[in-house]
């Protein structure tokens, strides 16, 4: 929940295990302790969506039997699969646009070991209007990073387990042409549409696709979004990479973003989500400022991790048992 700086410092000094999201001006004032954090001024609280630079979203990890905190760069990020607890939860935060986030986004789908342990997390960001520092924090050392991932390993008590899930309002239109890309890329000029090489930017323009609608790939019945960041100068930029040899289609148009989002939340039927990470695009396109999304609360993020990097989703975890 949202806390003042003083309340957050008190929790740290009590020795609580914490996950913290806030503007960098607040995170840098926190003492050392058992916490990790990342920057964002956008949140979904119990009272609704809010933009704030004077409060922190604090998640108390009270189911932890033991914890470890680690920091990784782009060359060793997938070491997380070797160091996680056998019965636990791995939570990571990466800075938006960093090399480690790009490495994770490109290669995570091919790391089969990731699926053996619950891995959840988010991409840290900043004020969309005024910018600001994008950082992640290792509270145990007091160090912050613009180019590293911080990871909190949580060991769960015997009889408890973590379950990760996501809410995605999009699906692909099976009648649309199949789009394929030539490499794992964040920026694309050309692609194949039903086997024909075309300019992707021109294809979007001619078809009149709404850039708010992501590309969708069907991974054995699970729909994974790739959101468009920008179309211009003959190039299409994405918030997460597209992948070579994966079949993509544009999402089925959503008539009312807010209504469909609410419908999917109700259908998910989560019993007691500990925390959720909700995409900044959902926050903007759904108009979530001031709106509640019970029972889901947490930071608004610039990418979500549920084993691999997601866009335009809400990911969350529950503790079962």
Secondary structure, DSSP 4 states (H G I P E B T S, - for coil): -EE-HHHHHHHHHTT--EEEEE-HHHHTTPPSSSEEEEE-SEEEETTEEEE-SS-EEEEE-TTEEEEEEEEE-TTTGGGHHHHS-SSEEEEEEEETT-HHHHHHHHHGGG-GGGGGS-EEEEEE--BTTTB----EEETTTTEEESS-EEEEEEEEPTT-EEEEEEE----B-TTSPPEEBSSSEEEESEEEETTEEEEHHHHHHHHT--TTSPEEEEETTEEEEE-EEEEETTEEEEEEEE-BT--EEEBPPPS-HHHHHHHHHHHH--S--SEEEEEHHHHHHTT-BT---TT--EEEESSEEESSEESS-EEEEEEE-
